[in-house]
Amino acid sequence: MKRIKPMLPAIGIFCLALTVRIIYNNTVASHYYPLHDSAFYQGIAFHLLNEHCFCLEQYVSTTDRAPLWPFIIAGLSLIFGPSDYFARLFLSVVGSGTCVLVYFFARDLFSWRIGILAGVFAAIYPELYIYDGWLYTESLFTFLLFAICYGLYRLQHTPERNWRNWILCGVLLGLLSLTRPNGILIIGLFIIWSFIMVWQKFLSLRMTIRGVLVSSLIAVVLIAPWTIRNYLVSHTFIPIATGRDGTVLLGAYNNEALTKSTYPGGPKGTWIDPIKSRPDIVRPFPLHTCTPSCEVAREAAFKAAAVKWIEDNINIMPHLLKLHFINMWQPDTYEADLPTVRFSQQQSTQFVVHMMKTWPIYLFILAALGLVVTLWRWRELLFIYFMIIATIAENIVYYGSARLRAPIEPMLILLAAGFIWWLTHKEKGTLRWMIDKIRSKDQISTLTSDQSESPLASNKERIHNASSQA
């Protein structure tokens, strides 16, 4: 019982988060079935089971998608049958794990009360649980990325367990990269962070060099088999996947992106499907039978066309990039495959949508204030800053979307928790601590002033007594 008691808050937060996500999947998303990207992931999973082929179409291999999520769907389908419901339940467990990590991180940074508050908020925050009701990679990627952030924080504060943490970070970095191609960039930021910690004397140089080598080697070992597979099918060096970078860029940089929105009433400057916005560039490439070498050529052609458009319209680029940044901070997420969009007439959906339109605004304000008041603790939050900056940069370069903000949602909750801690606690750096410090300075200065005035007063009294006697 003594061992279980410290874990009760984490268990409670996990159960609350899982309950919220199961309710969401059985109300708002009760009639959900995969479309768009989620159908691609599920289709690849079924081809893995039926033809043992990582294919978008039957026996046509692909390098478009990272492999981890399709393999997970395939494993779940093998056990429970070909239903998307069990995959969504798996994501609900993953999303609940993210909420528990929020609790642990806030508890260790601030206090256990703030940790519980942050964990409970994460459990019911709509922009986290909506991703557990569709078959995209947001939920899995967010969990792995935040686990890395917490692992690095623990690495700073538990030197006696360094090797275990270095190994764990290597595994997480490998899995993150296999979830999305941009996960490889996180490995570079991890290395930079490690040596900044050496400079700040949080970690020793010898231990850090060995740890970075071990973590990087583990990540490479996990990634390398897929890189070899990609080379064998495409004859091109593709570490994880093409990531459809060319497709994304071509959809973001075209004439229609400035005048049309992805959905009626939506913001300008988003992503317009190249099939509609640049059919002249898309037409030479088959839609359903593009082989890996075809995919490489297609993405290169799309990227070249997007760069050419940028060069021809360089004068309006500042305005377009500004729209990308603004669109990233739209409170509610709108995606064609999202259950809150597809089943918008349901009463449960309308309740969730109302939360999506309001709660993020309060979180943004609190997180911005938290960023300011906890800046003096930048060494502990440095990797969080890296991830927020990297995510903002990604949104500006590609296109702004609330969905692309998903990986930093737990980090925003953590910063908001920091502001509440600053308001309510008396530890060093908080508001009450600063007020007490100012008061103590005033008391010292008053006492010093009284002491300096007392000899003068006694002298005056002696002079007055002497003159009276005379």
C-alpha positions in Angstrom: 0.0 0.0 0.0 2.9 2.4 0.8 4.2 1.9 -2.8 0.8 2.5 -4.4 -0.1 5.6 -2.4 2.4 8.0 -4.1 1.0 6.8 -7.5 -2.7 7.4 -6.6 -2.8 10.9 -8.2 -1.3 9.6 -11.4 -3.7 6.7 -11.5 -6.6 9.0 -10.8 -5.6 11.3 -13.7 -5.1 8.4 -16.0 -8.6 7.0 -15.2 -10.2 10.4 -15.6 -8.5 11.0 -19.0 -9.3 7.6 -20.2 -13.0 8.0 -19.2 -13.2 11.3 -21.1 -11.7 9.8 -24.2 -13.9 6.7 -24.1 -17.0 8.9 -23.8 -15.7 11.0 -26.7 -15.2 8.0 -28.9 -18.6 6.6 -28.0 -20.5 9.8 -28.5 -19.0 12.4 -30.9 -17.0 9.7 -32.8 -19.4 6.8 -32.4 -20.1 6.7 -36.2 -16.5 7.5 -37.2 -14.7 5.6 -40.0 -11.4 6.5 -41.6 -11.2 9.0 -44.4 -8.3 11.0 -46.0 -4.9 10.4 -44.2 -6.5 8.1 -41.6 -7.7 5.8 -44.5 -4.2 5.8 -45.9 -2.8 4.6 -42.6 -5.4 2.0 -42.2 -5.0 0.9 -45.8 -1.3 0.4 -45.4 -2.0 -1.6 -42.2 -4.4 -3.9 -44.0 -1.9 -4.4 -46.9 0.7 -5.4 -44.4 -1.6 -8.1 -43.0 -2.9 -9.3 -46.3 0.0 -8.9 -48.7 2.9 -8.3 -46.3 3.5 -5.2 -48.3 3.9 -1.6 -47.0 1.6 -0.3 -49.8 -1.0 2.4 -50.3 -2.4 0.3 -53.2 -2.3 -3.4 -53.6 1.3 -4.6 -54.2 2.4 -1.0 -55.0 5.0 -0.1 -52.3 5.2 3.4 -50.8 7.7 5.6 -49.1 5.2 8.4 -48.4 4.4 7.5 -44.8 6.4 6.8 -41.7 6.0 3.2 -40.6 5.3 3.1 -36.9 1.6 4.0 -36.8 0.5 1.7 -39.7 2.4 -1.2 -38.0 0.6 -0.5 -34.7 -2.8 -0.5 -36.5 -1.8 -3.7 -38.2 -0.9 -5.3 -34.9 -4.2 -4.2 -33.3 -6.2 -5.4 -36.3 -4.4 -8.8 -36.1 -5.5 -9.1 -32.4 -9.0 -7.5 -32.4 -10.0 -7.6 -36.0 -10.1 -5.0 -38.7 -12.0 -2.3 -36.8 -10.8 1.3 -36.3 -12.5 1.4 -32.9 -9.7 -0.5 -31.1 -7.1 1.7 -32.7 -8.9 4.7 -31.3 -9.1 3.0 -27.9 -5.3 2.5 -28.2 -4.9 6.2 -28.9 -7.1 7.0 -25.9 -4.7 5.1 -23.7 -1.7 6.9 -25.3 -3.5 10.3 -24.8 -4.2 9.4 -21.2 -0.5 8.7 -20.8 0.3 12.2 -22.0 -1.9 13.6 -19.3 -0.1 11.5 -16.7 3.2 12.9 -18.0 1.8 16.4 -17.7 1.1 15.7 -14.0 4.6 14.3 -13.3 6.3 17.1 -15.1 4.3 19.9 -13.4 4.7 18.1 -10.0 8.5 17.9 -10.3 8.8 21.4 -11.6 6.4 23.2 -9.3 4.5 21.1 -6.7 2.2 18.1 -6.4 -0.9 20.4 -6.1 0.0 22.2 -9.3 0.8 18.8 -10.9 -2.7 17.5 -10.1 -4.3 20.7 -11.4 -2.3 20.5 -14.7 -3.0 16.8 -15.1 -6.7 17.2 -14.6 -6.8 20.1 -17.0 -5.0 18.0 -19.6 -7.4 15.2 -19.1 -10.4 17.3 -20.0 -8.7 19.8 -22.4 -10.5 19.3 -25.8 -7.5 20.0 -28.0 -5.8 16.9 -26.6 -8.6 14.3 -26.6 -10.0 15.1 -30.0 -6.9 13.6 -31.5 -7.7 10.3 -29.8 -10.8 9.9 -31.9 -9.3 9.6 -35.4 -6.5 7.6 -36.9 -3.9 10.3 -37.4 -0.5 10.4 -35.8 -1.0 13.5 -33.6 -1.7 11.6 -30.4 1.2 9.2 -30.7 3.7 11.9 -31.8 2.6 14.2 -29.0 3.0 11.5 -26.3 6.5 10.4 -27.6 7.7 14.0 -27.9 6.5 15.0 -24.4 8.0 11.8 -23.0 11.3 12.9 -24.4 11.0 16.4 -22.8 10.2 14.8 -19.4 13.0 12.3 -19.8 15.5 15.1 -20.4 14.3 16.9 -17.4 14.8 13.8 -15.3 18.2 13.4 -16.9 19.2 16.8 -15.4 17.9 16.0 -11.9 18.7 12.3 -11.4 22.4 11.8 -12.2 22.5 8.5 -10.4 20.2 7.1 -13.1 21.8 8.7 -16.1 22.4 5.6 -18.2 18.8 4.4 -17.8 17.6 7.8 -19.0 20.1 8.1 -21.9 18.9 4.7 -23.1 15.2 5.6 -22.7 15.7 8.8 -24.6 17.4 7.0 -27.4 14.5 4.6 -27.7 12.0 7.5 -27.7 13.9 9.4 -30.3 13.9 6.4 -32.6 10.2 5.8 -32.1 9.4 9.5 -32.6 11.3 9.5 -35.9 9.4 6.4 -37.1 6.2 8.2 -36.3 6.9 11.3 -38.4 9.9 12.1 -40.6 10.6 15.4 -38.8 11.3 13.4 -35.7 14.9 13.1 -37.0 15.3 16.9 -36.5 14.6 16.3 -32.8 17.7 14.2 -32.5 19.8 17.2 -33.6 18.1 19.5 -31.0 18.7 16.8 -28.4 22.4 16.8 -29.1 22.5 20.7 -28.9 20.5 20.6 -25.6 22.9 18.1 -24.1 26.0 20.2 -24.6 24.3 23.3 -23.4 23.6 21.4 -20.2 27.3 20.6 -20.0 28.1 24.3 -20.5 25.7 25.1 -17.7 27.2 22.4 -15.5 24.1 20.3 -15.2 25.8 17.4 -16.8 29.5 16.3 -16.9 31.3 16.4 -20.3 32.5 12.8 -20.3 29.1 11.4 -19.2 27.3 13.5 -21.8 29.5 12.5 -24.7 29.0 8.8 -23.9 25.3 9.4 -23.3 24.7 11.2 -26.5 26.6 8.5 -28.4 24.5 5.8 -26.8 21.2 7.6 -27.4 22.0 8.5 -31.0 23.2 4.9 -31.7 20.0 3.4 -30.3 17.9 5.8 -32.4 20.0 5.0 -35.5 19.6 1.3 -34.9 15.9 1.6 -34.7 15.7 3.8 -37.9 18.3 2.1 -40.1 16.3 -1.0 -41.1 13.6 1.2 -42.5 16.1 3.4 -44.3 17.6 0.3 -45.9 14.1 -0.8 -46.9 13.4 2.6 -48.5 16.6 2.5 -50.5 15.8 -1.0 -51.8 12.4 0.0 -53.1 13.2 3.5 -54.3 17.0 3.5 -55.0 17.1 6.8 -53.1 18.3 7.7 -49.6 15.1 8.3 -47.6 15.7 8.0 -43.8 12.0 7.6 -42.9 9.6 8.8 -45.5 9.3 11.4 -48.2 6.8 13.0 -45.8 5.0 14.5 -48.8 7.0 17.7 -48.3 6.6 18.7 -51.9 2.8 18.1 -51.8 2.5 20.1 -48.6 4.6 23.0 -50.0 2.7 23.0 -53.3 -0.6 23.2 -51.5 0.6 26.0 -49.3 2.3 28.2 -52.0 -0.1 28.9 -54.8 -2.5 31.6 -55.9 -5.6 30.0 -54.4 -4.0 29.8 -50.9 -4.3 33.6 -50.8 -7.9 33.9 -51.9 -9.6 30.7 -50.7 -9.8 28.7 -47.5 -9.7 25.0 -46.8 -13.4 25.2 -45.6 -16.2 27.7 -46.0 -15.7 30.6 -43.6 -12.2 29.5 -42.7 -9.1 31.6 -42.7 -7.0 32.4 -45.8 -3.4 31.3 -46.2 -4.0 27.6 -45.4 -3.5 24.5 -47.5 -5.3 23.9 -50.8 -5.1 20.4 -52.3 -2.6 20.6 -55.3 -5.1 18.6 -57.4 -7.3 21.7 -57.2 -4.8 24.5 -56.9 -2.0 23.2 -59.3 -3.5 20.6 -61.6 -0.9 21.4 -64.2 1.9 20.1 -61.9 -0.1 17.2 -60.5 -1.3 15.8 -63.9 1.9 14.0 -65.0 1.9 11.8 -61.9 -0.6 8.9 -61.3 -2.8 9.3 -58.2 -3.0 5.6 -57.1 -0.2 3.7 -58.8 2.8 5.9 -58.1 5.8 3.7 -57.2 8.5 4.7 -54.7 10.7 6.1 -57.5 7.7 7.9 -58.9 6.9 9.4 -55.4 10.5 10.7 -55.1 10.2 12.4 -58.5 6.7 13.7 -57.8 7.8 15.3 -54.5 10.9 16.9 -56.1 8.7 18.3 -58.9 6.1 19.7 -56.5 8.8 21.2 -54.3 10.5 22.9 -57.3 7.1 24.3 -58.4 6.5 25.7 -55.0 9.9 27.3 -54.8 9.3 28.8 -58.2 6.0 30.3 -57.1 7.7 31.8 -54.0 10.4 33.4 -56.2 7.7 34.8 -58.5 5.7 36.2 -55.6 8.4 37.2 -53.2 6.7 40.5 -52.5 3.6 38.9 -50.9 5.5 36.3 -48.9 5.7 38.3 -45.7 1.8 38.6 -45.7 1.5 34.8 -46.4 3.9 33.8 -43.7 2.1 36.1 -41.3 -1.1 34.3 -42.1 0.6 31.0 -41.4 1.6 32.2 -38.0 -1.8 33.5 -37.2 -3.6 30.4 -38.4 -1.5 28.3 -36.1 -3.2 29.9 -33.1 -6.8 29.4 -34.2 -8.5 28.0 -31.1 -10.4 25.2 -32.7 -9.1 22.5 -35.0 -10.8 22.1 -38.3 -10.0 19.0 -40.4 -12.2 17.2 -42.9 -11.8 13.9 -41.2 -12.2 15.1 -37.6 -15.4 13.7 -35.9 -16.3 17.2 -34.6 -16.5 18.3 -38.3 -18.1 15.2 -39.8 -20.8 14.8 -37.1 -21.3 18.5 -36.3 -25.1 18.2 -35.8 -24.8 16.0 -32.7 -25.5 17.6 -29.4 -22.3 16.1 -27.9 -20.3 17.5 -30.8 -21.7 21.0 -30.3 -20.7 20.8 -26.6 -17.1 19.8 -27.5 -16.9 22.4 -30.3 -17.9 25.1 -27.8 -15.0 24.0 -25.5 -12.6 23.9 -28.5 -13.5 27.6 -29.4 -13.0 28.9 -25.8 -10.6 26.9 -23.7 -7.5 27.3 -25.9 -7.8 31.1 -25.7 -7.5 31.0 -21.9 -4.7 28.5 -22.1 -2.7 30.7 -24.6 -3.0 33.7 -22.2 -1.9 31.7 -19.2 0.9 30.0 -21.1 2.3 33.3 -22.3 2.2 34.7 -18.7 3.8 31.5 -17.5 6.6 31.8 -20.1 7.4 35.2 -18.7 7.4 34.5 -15.0 9.3 31.1 -15.3 11.9 32.4 -17.7 14.5 32.5 -14.9 14.1 28.6 -14.8 15.1 28.4 -18.5 17.7 25.7 -18.0 14.9 23.2 -16.8 12.6 24.3 -19.6 15.1 24.7 -22.4 14.0 21.7 -24.4 10.4 22.8 -24.1 11.5 26.1 -25.6 13.2 24.3 -28.5 10.1 22.3 -29.3 7.8 25.4 -29.2 10.1 27.4 -31.5 10.6 24.4 -33.8 6.8 23.9 -34.1 6.2 27.6 -34.7 8.9 27.6 -37.4 7.3 24.5 -39.0 3.9 26.1 -39.2 5.3 29.3 -40.7 7.4 27.5 -43.3 4.7 25.0 -44.4 1.3 26.3 -43.4 -0.4 27.3 -40.2 -2.9 24.9 -38.7 -4.3 24.2 -35.3 -3.7 20.5 -35.9 0.0 21.2 -36.4 0.1 22.9 -33.0 -0.9 19.6 -31.3 2.6 18.5 -30.3 3.1 21.6 -28.0 -0.3 21.6 -26.4 1.0 19.7 -23.3 3.9 22.2 -23.1 1.5 25.1 -23.1 -0.4 23.5 -20.2 2.9 23.1 -18.4 3.7 26.8 -18.9 0.2 27.8 -17.8 0.7 25.7 -14.6 3.9 27.6 -14.1 1.9 30.9 -14.0 -0.5 29.5 -11.4 2.4 28.3 -9.3 3.9 31.8 -9.5 0.7 33.3 -8.3 -0.1 30.9 -5.4 3.2 29.6 -3.9 5.9 31.1 -1.8 9.0 29.4 -3.3 11.9 31.3 -4.7 10.9 33.3 -7.8 7.1 33.4 -7.1 5.0 36.6 -6.6 4.6 36.1 -2.8 8.3 35.4 -2.5 9.1 38.7 -4.2 6.6 40.6 -2.1 8.1 39.1 1.1 11.6 40.0 -0.1 10.6 43.6 -0.7 8.9 43.8 2.7 11.9 42.4 4.4 14.1 45.0 2.7 11.8 47.7 3.8 11.9 46.5 7.4 15.7 46.3 7.3 16.0 49.8 5.9 13.5 51.1 8.5 15.4 49.4 11.3 18.7 50.8 10.1 17.2 54.3 9.8 15.9 54.1 13.4 19.3 52.9 14.7 21.1 55.8 12.9 18.7 58.4 14.3 18.8 57.2 17.9 22.3 58.6 18.8 21.3 61.9 17.5 18.2 61.9 19.6 20.2 61.0 22.7 22.7 63.8 22.1 19.9 66.3 21.8 18.4 65.1 25.1 21.8 65.4 26.9 22.2 69.0 25.6 18.8 69.9 26.8 19.4 68.4 30.3 22.7 70.3 30.6 21.1 73.6 29.6 18.3 73.0 32.2 20.8 72.4 35.0 22.8 75.6 34.1 
